[in-house]
Amino acid sequence: MDAKNLDVVLDVKVNLTARLGSCELPMREIVDLTPGTVLQLDRQAKDPIELLVNNKVVAYGEVVVVEDKFGIKITSLVESTE
C-alpha cells in the first residue's frame, strides 16, 4: 500500500485497549463482588501489559503514571505475520 492509499485509512478510529490480565470466575462469585474485593489476575506484576487494537495484540508495555493519569510505555512491538 503506497502512502497515497494509506491516507484514506489514517483517520479511521479503532478501539485501543490496555490489558493488565484477566481471570475466570463463576457467576456466583461475580454477583458477590463488593467494593474492596481483590481479584487475582492471570499475570504476574512484572509481566508486560498487552496493548490491543480492535482486540488484536500489537504491542507490549509497562504502566507509567503521568501527572495523575495512567499511561503505557511501549517496550516492544509485535512482529507482522505477513
Residue frames relative to the residue before (quaternion, step in Angstrom):
aa qw qx qy qz dx dy dz
M 1.0000 0.0000 0.0000 0.0000 0.00 0.00 0.00
D 0.2888 -0.7689 0.5403 0.1831 3.58 -0.64 1.03
A 0.7195 -0.4779 0.2968 0.4073 3.57 -1.29 0.39
K 0.6241 0.5476 -0.3483 0.4351 3.60 1.01 -0.72
N 0.6847 0.4627 -0.2771 0.4903 3.60 0.95 -0.84
L 0.6116 0.5660 -0.3448 0.4321 3.59 1.09 -0.66
D 0.5763 0.6080 -0.3729 0.3989 3.61 1.07 -0.65
V 0.5905 0.5982 -0.3615 0.4035 3.59 1.09 -0.63
V 0.7869 0.3414 -0.1707 0.4850 3.61 0.97 -0.76
L 0.4888 0.7086 -0.4224 0.2840 3.62 1.16 -0.24
D 0.7128 0.4209 -0.2655 0.4943 3.62 1.14 -0.44
V 0.4401 0.6788 -0.4692 0.3540 3.60 1.26 0.11
K 0.3514 -0.7427 0.5328 0.2025 3.58 -0.80 1.02
V 0.0924 -0.7731 0.6269 0.0293 3.54 -1.08 0.86
N 0.4942 -0.6429 0.4979 0.3075 3.57 -1.24 0.43
L 0.1111 -0.7910 0.6012 0.0233 3.59 -0.67 1.14
T 0.0223 -0.8107 0.5832 -0.0461 3.57 -0.74 1.11
A 0.1893 -0.7319 0.6417 0.1296 3.56 -1.09 0.78
R 0.1126 -0.8268 0.5507 0.0215 3.60 -0.53 1.17
L 0.3052 -0.7640 0.5503 0.1426 3.54 -0.67 1.19
G 0.7016 -0.3381 0.2791 0.5617 3.54 1.06 -0.81
S 0.2408 -0.7607 0.5805 0.1622 3.54 -1.26 -0.09
C 0.1089 -0.7609 0.6304 0.1083 3.53 -1.35 0.09
E 0.3187 -0.7200 0.5824 0.2020 3.53 -1.26 0.40
L 0.0035 -0.8017 0.5956 -0.0503 3.54 -0.79 1.09
P 0.4866 -0.6149 0.5111 0.3521 3.57 -1.13 0.50
M 0.6400 -0.5489 0.3757 0.3847 3.58 -1.11 0.64
R 0.5628 0.6077 -0.3765 0.4149 3.61 1.12 -0.65
E 0.7008 0.4416 -0.2681 0.4920 3.60 0.98 -0.82
I 0.5930 0.5704 -0.3641 0.4364 3.60 1.09 -0.65
V 0.7062 0.4580 -0.2813 0.4608 3.60 0.82 -0.92
D 0.6683 0.4877 -0.2996 0.4752 3.59 1.22 -0.33
L 0.4149 0.7119 -0.4780 0.3042 3.63 1.24 0.03
T 0.0218 -0.7800 0.6253 -0.0142 3.55 -1.05 0.85
P 0.6443 -0.4802 0.3841 0.4547 3.61 -1.18 0.25
G 0.7516 0.3436 -0.2802 0.4884 3.56 -0.88 0.96
T 0.4960 0.6393 -0.4393 0.3903 3.59 1.25 -0.19
V 0.2078 -0.7634 0.6007 0.1150 3.58 -0.96 0.87
L 0.1642 -0.7776 0.6023 0.0748 3.56 -0.84 1.04
Q 0.3102 -0.7355 0.5702 0.1941 3.58 -0.88 0.91
L 0.2661 -0.7778 0.5549 0.1278 3.55 -0.73 1.11
D 0.6080 -0.6027 0.3994 0.3281 3.56 -1.30 0.35
R 0.6716 0.4729 -0.2960 0.4876 3.60 1.22 0.19
Q 0.4869 -0.6409 0.5129 0.2985 3.52 -1.27 0.51
A 0.6293 -0.5522 0.3873 0.3861 3.60 -1.16 0.53
K 0.6864 0.4863 -0.2831 0.4606 3.61 1.10 -0.64
D 0.5253 0.6517 -0.4064 0.3664 3.60 1.25 -0.30
P 0.5228 -0.6347 0.4563 0.3401 3.61 -1.06 0.63
I 0.4881 -0.6219 0.5331 0.3011 3.52 -1.29 0.53
E 0.3569 -0.7164 0.5525 0.2327 3.59 -1.03 0.75
L 0.1732 -0.7486 0.6324 0.0988 3.55 -1.04 0.87
L 0.0845 -0.8235 0.5608 -0.0140 3.56 -0.58 1.21
V 0.1430 -0.7286 0.6614 0.1063 3.54 -1.19 0.69
N 0.8241 -0.1032 0.0035 0.5569 3.55 -0.58 1.21
N 0.7093 -0.5023 0.2281 0.4389 3.57 0.91 1.09
K 0.6073 0.4980 -0.3795 0.4890 3.61 1.17 0.45
V 0.4318 -0.7036 0.5010 0.2600 3.59 -0.77 1.05
V 0.0594 -0.8166 0.5742 -0.0038 3.57 -0.74 1.09
A 0.8062 0.0296 0.0068 0.5909 3.59 1.20 -0.43
Y 0.2617 -0.7166 0.6183 0.1891 3.52 -1.39 0.20
G 0.0440 0.8162 -0.5741 0.0476 3.54 -1.13 0.56
E 0.4014 -0.6729 0.5525 0.2841 3.50 -1.34 -0.30
V 0.5360 -0.6302 0.4600 0.3225 3.54 -1.15 0.68
V 0.0213 -0.7616 0.6477 0.0041 3.54 -1.06 0.86
V 0.3058 -0.7101 0.5947 0.2205 3.56 -1.27 0.35
V 0.0811 -0.7724 0.6299 0.0051 3.54 -0.83 1.11
E 0.7837 -0.1061 -0.0185 0.6117 3.54 -0.33 1.35
D 0.7637 -0.3343 0.2221 0.5056 3.64 -0.44 -1.06
K 0.6122 0.5359 -0.3445 0.4682 3.59 1.23 0.48
F 0.4810 -0.6408 0.5138 0.3064 3.53 -1.25 0.52
G 0.0176 -0.7696 0.6378 0.0246 3.53 -1.24 0.53
I 0.3465 -0.7033 0.5733 0.2380 3.54 -1.34 0.07
K 0.2103 -0.7354 0.6318 0.1259 3.56 -0.89 0.98
I 0.3556 -0.7497 0.5203 0.2017 3.58 -0.55 1.19
T 0.1482 -0.8059 0.5696 0.0637 3.57 -0.80 1.03
S 0.7959 -0.0616 0.0210 0.6020 3.59 1.18 -0.46
L 0.3265 -0.7199 0.5837 0.1857 3.51 -1.27 0.59
V 0.4826 -0.6433 0.5078 0.3090 3.55 -1.12 0.68
E 0.4491 -0.6872 0.5047 0.2670 3.56 -0.92 0.92
S 0.5104 -0.6330 0.4881 0.3173 3.57 -1.07 0.73
T 0.3362 -0.7513 0.5348 0.1909 3.57 -1.07 0.75
E 0.4093 0.7235 -0.4645 0.3055 3.60 1.24 0.29
